[in-house]
Amino acid sequence: MIERTESTGRRERKKAATRQKIADTALRLFLERGYDAVGIRDVAAEADVAVTTVFAHFASKEALVFEQDQDFEQRLVRAVTDRAPHEPLVPALHREIRALVHHCTADGAAPLWHLIDTSPALRQYEETMRLRHAESLATAIAANIAADLTVTADAGPTHSTTACRTIARFSIDAFTLAREAADPDAALEEIFRMIDAAWNTAGAGGHPATPAGR
């Protein structure tokens, strides 16, 4: 059993290393030659792998640029599902979006975003990816709320499917708005204050919460 586990671990590490090598090679070629001037065969040849190996790891040429797509989606979902007991939803989302923005605006990221912004195909892929992330996040939010109510038997605030989808979409859009802002952290603070107000209003049945003692 131990030997089999170690063997599986080695295979997974090798697959991950190959995937990363392909993605790094593709990005380097795209930045050097331009996205439209590089084909999948060019990437495969430069990475010293078969074309079929490239497609075994990436479903399309566009996916080569967004190689952390699935990881980001999982991080967003885990921000909801793995947050501490009784931690409010919106601050947990704010924290994860801020971490993703910091990751994507680190030194050296500007050429990648210029590549994306100047390619219609990559912009379309990014838009589709954001919509998919928002749907996954909305599903996680709705399921987590239902689970919390089941476990605690506390009616508490309720949120419709539309509210869950809306808050998820706002959170995903916050990433883009903050990434493009001169001060990403300040932008996120402002955006998530509005998101928090909208979420609390939705949970109050569409009416602003009444201050205590009123």
N, C-alpha and C positions, 0 to 999 in steps of 0.2 A: 504493500500500500504506500509506504514512504517513497519507494523508488518510483512508483507510478506518478505520485504527486510531484516529485522533483522533475520527472521527465515532462509532465504537463507544464510545469512552471517554466522550464527552459524553452519549450515550444512557444508559450505565450510571450516570453521576453523576446524571442527571436522575431516573432510576428510583429510585435510592437516596434522593435528596432528597424525592421524593414519598412514598416509603414512610415515611421518618422523620417527615414532616409529618403523615401520617395517624396514626401511632402516638402522636406528641406530642399531637395534637388529641384523640384518643380518651382518653388517660390524663387529660388536663385535665378533660374532660367527666365521666369516671367519678368523679374525685375531687371535682368540684364538685356533681354531682347524685346520685351513687350508681351503682354498676355496673348494677343492674337497671333503673334509670330511663332509661338511654341505649340507643338502638338503633343499628344500623348506618347507617340513613338519617340519623340525627342526626349521626353522625360524618362521613359523606360531605358533608352540607350545610355543616357547620362548617369542614371542610377544603377546601371548594370543589372537590370531585371527584365523579365518578359513583360510584354504589354498586358497579358492576362494577369500577371501579378499586380500590376497597377490597378486594374479593374477589380481585383479581388479585395483591395483595400479601399478603393474610392469609386463611387458609382458614376462619377462624371469628372470632366476636366475642372469645372467650377469647384467641385468638392475638394480638390487639391489645395485651393487657397484657404478654405475654411476647415482645415483639418481638425480643429478643436470643437467643431460643431456639436457633436454628441456629448462631449465632456461639459460644455457650457450648458446644454439642455439639462443634463443630469444634475449639475450644480444648482440650477434654478429650482428644480423639483425638490432636491434635498434641503434647500433653504426653507421650504415649507414643511416637508415631512420630518426632518431631523431637528427642527428647532426645539429649544428647551421647553419643558412643560410650562404652560401658561404664558409663554412669550408671545406677545402680539404678532400678528402676521406681517403687518406693514414694516415695522422696524427690521424684521428678519430679511424681508425682501430688499429693503434699502441697503442693509449691510452687504448682501451678496452682489447686488448690482454695483455697488461702489467698488468691491473687490474686482469685479470683472472689468469695470471701466479703468481702474488703475493698471490692470494687466494689459489692457488693449491700448493704453496711451503711454506705455513705458517708452524709454529711450529706444529709438530704432524702429518704432512702429509706424512712423509717418510714411515711409515709402510704400508699405503694404496698403495703407488706407488710400493713398494716392492711386495705387494700382486699381483698387476696388472702385473708387469714385469715378475713374476715367473709363471704366469698362461697363457698357450696358448689360452684358451677360452676367457679370459679377454683381452688379447692383440688383438685378432681378433675382439672382440666387440668394443674395442677402435678404431681400424682402421676403421671399418665400420661407427662408430659414427663420426669420423673426416671427412670422405668422405661425409656423409650426411650434416654435418655442412657446409662444403665447398660449396656444391651445394645450400643450402639455402642462404648462404652468396652471392654467385655469382648471384643468382636470384634477391636478394635485390639490389645488386650493379647495375645490368642491368636495373631494373625497376626504380631505383632512378635517374640514369643518364637520362633515357628517360623522366621522369617526370620533371627534371630540364630543359631540353631542351624545353619541351612543355610550361612550365611556363614562361621561360625567353626569348624564341624565339631567343636564342643566339646559333649559331652553335657550337662554342667552340670546344674543343677536343672531338673526338668521339672514342669509344672503342668497339671492336667487342665482340661477345659472348665469343669467345675463350679467349680474354684478361681478361674479367670479371671472367671467371672460373679460369684462371691461377692466377690472383692476389688473389682471394679467397683462392685457394689451398696454395699459398705461405704464406698467413696470418695464416692459420690454422697450417701449418707446423712450422711456427715461434714459436707458443706456445710450441710445443714439444721440439724444439731445445733450446729454452730459459729455459724451465723447467729443462733440463738436464745439463745446463751450470753452471759453477762455479759462474759466475756473470750474472744472468738473464737479468738485465737492460742493461748492456753493450752489451750482445748478441742481444737483441731486437733493440738497437740503430743501430747496424751494419746491422742486417737483414733488418730493415725497410728503411734504406738508399738505399739498393739495390732494395727493393720493390718499393720505390718511383721513383727511376730512371727508372725502368722497366715500371711502369704505365705511367709516363710522356712520355717515348719513344713510347709506344704503342699509346698514344693519339696524338702523332705527326706524325702518319702514319707509324710508324716503324723506324723513323729516329730521332737521338738525336736532341733536341731543339737547335736552333741556338741562340747563345748569342746575347743580344740586341746590336744593332749598328754594327753587322757584316754582 
